[in-house]
Amino acid sequence: MSRYKRRQLFVHPLQYWFVATTLVYFSCILVLLYGIVVLPMVQSLEDPSMPWQEQAQAAAHFLDINARVWPWLLVTFLGLLLHSIYFMHRIAGPLYRFTALFQTIGAGNLHRRAKLREHDYLHREAQEFNAMLDRLEQKIEALNVHCSTVTSAYEDLALLVRKQPPARANAALAKLKEEILQFRLCLDGLKTRALPPPHDQRALDFAAPVAKDSPATQKAA
């Protein structure tokens, strides 16, 4: 698993948004605590009608709260912030790997698979994605088999036409050859994980189209 260890703390924009949201929520909690706890004590200290004994007690109580509450609030905030970053990293990490995998597959490399760390989330989604790629690979392998079969059939047909060349078969053979070349060109742009080589590695380099029937043959017909 050390191979997939990421050195960056923030690997996805979603992490920045989550940290900013945590800061906003904690700021709202601080404002609420200030309005409920601190503000009444400050107002009592500034009240000139209150006896100085009560003001002294309020001041001592205010200092005691500052000494006990605010450090714990700071520790709680740091703990929540670190936990939020760690929690989001277990989601943002797989999203980062999925993004890189999408770009790789978009380039035609279908042999790649989603591999996540043990403590990451989205393992079910990664398994479904890998299963989809497996099915896609199987379909492409079947297409390659069909392409090889069509190529072999074309070569057999071309040999028969050379022996007994009909005049109208040249255009059909040329069109079939062009379609096969386009078919194989599309398949070559996709790289699968364990794609077997075609049964027939021979290129579609056939002889020139069969010459038309000679005038004597046409006259005899």
N, C-alpha and C positions, 0 to 999 in steps of 0.2 A: 503493500500500500504506500510505501514511501515514494514510489515512482510518481504517484498522483498528488503528492503534497504541494499545495499552492503557497507561495511565499507572500503574495499580496493579501492584505487584510480586506480590501474592498475590491471585489472582482465584478460587481454588477451594480448598475444604477439603483436597483431596488434597495440596496443596503443604505445608501445615502438617504433615500426617502424615509426608511424605517427609523434611522437614527434621528433625523430631523423631527419626525413625528413623536418620538420618545422625548426629545427635548421640549417640544411644545406642550405635551401632556404634563411633564414634570413642572414646567413653568406655571401652568394653570393651577397645579396643586399647591405650589409655593404661594401664589397670589391668594388662593382660597385660605390657606393657613394664616397668612398675614392678616387677612381681613377678619378672621374669626378669633385668633389668639393674640396676635401682637398689637393690632390696632386699638382694641379696647384698653389695653394697658398703657399704651402711649397717650391716649386721650385722658386717662385718669391721672397720669403724671403731669399733664399740662393743664389740669383743672385747678384754677387758683382757689376755688372754694373748698377744696379738700384739705383736711388738716395735714400737717407735715408728717405726723406719725404714720398715717395711712399712705402718704406718698412714699415714705421710706420703705414701708412694707411692699408696696407695689413695685418700687425700684429693685428691691432685693429679689422679689419674685420674677421680675423681668430678666434680671441678670442670671438667675438660676435656670430659667428656661433657655436663654441663649447658650449657656454653658452645656446644657444636656441635650437639647433638641436639635440644634443646627448641625453639630458634628454627626449625629446619627442620620440626619437627613442627607448630608453629603455622602456618607458611606452607602446609604441606600441608593442614592442616585448613581453613584459609580458602579455599584453592583448590578443595578438594572441595566445600565448602559452596556457594561461588558457582556451581560447575559444576552441582551438584545443583539449585539454584534455577533456573538457566537451562534445564537439561534438562527439569525439571518444568513450567516455564512454556510450553514448546512442546507439552505435553500438556494442561495445565490451561487454557491459552488457548482451544483448540478446544472443550473441555468447557464452558467459560463461554459461548462463542458458541452451542453446541448448546442449552444450557439456556434462553438467551434466545429462541432460535428455536423451541423447543418451546412456550414460553408464547405466542409470537406466532401460531403455527399453531393452537394450542388455541383462540385467539380467533377463528379463521376466516380468517386472512390467508394463503391458500395461495400467494400470489405471492412470498413471501420465499424466499431460497435461502441455503444455507450458504456463506460466503466466508471462507477462511482466508488467513493470511499465507504467504509462500513457504517460510519456514523452520519452519512449524508441522508437527506430525505430524497423523495422522488425515485426510490428504487423500483416501485411498481411501474411507473411511467417509463423508466429506462428498459425494463424487461419487455413491456409492450412494444416499445420502439425497436428493440433488437429483434423481436419476433416478426415485426413488419418487414424489417430489412432481410431477414431470412427468407420470408415468403417471396419478396421481390427478387432476391438472388435466384431462387428456384425457378421463377418464371423466366428470368433472363437466360438461365442455363438451358431451359427448354427451348427458348427462341434460338439459341446458338445451335442446338441439335437440329432444329427445323431448318436453320440456314444451311447447315452442312448437308442435310438431305436434299434441299432444293438445289444446292450447288452441284451435288453428285448427279441429280436427275438432269440438270442442264447439260453437264458434260456428256452424259450418255446420249442425250438427244442430239447434241452437236455432232457426235461421232456418227450417228445414224444419218444425219443430214449430209455429212460430208460424203458418205458412201453413195447415197441416192439423193442428190441435191434438188429439192423442189425450189422453184423460183420465188414462191411467196413465203417461204419459211425464214428468209433472212431478216426481214423486218421484225417478225415476232421474236426471233432469237436475240436480236439486238436489244429490243425492249426488255426482254426477260433478263438479259445480262446486266442492263443498267439498273433494274430494280434490285437485283441481288447485290450489286456493288453498293447501292445506297443502304440496303438493309444491313450489310456487314459493316459499313461505315458508322451507322448509328450504334451498333453493338460494340464496336471497338472503343467508343467513347465512355463506356461503362466498365469499371474494373471491379470484379467480384473477388471474394475471398478465396474460393477454391474452385475456380472455373476451369474445367478440363479443356485441353486444346481441342480444336475441331478435329473430327475424324479425318478430314481431307485438308491438308495444309497447302495444297496446290493453289496458287493464285489463279484468278479467272483470266488467264492469258491464253486465250484461244486463238486459233488461226483467223485470218480475215474472213469476212462473210463469204459464203459459198458463191461462186460465180454463177451468174444467170445461165440458163440453158442456152446453148448455142443456137443460132438461127436454123441450122439443119435439124436440130432436135425439135424446135418449135414447129418447123414446117412439116416434119414427120408426124407430129401430134395433130 
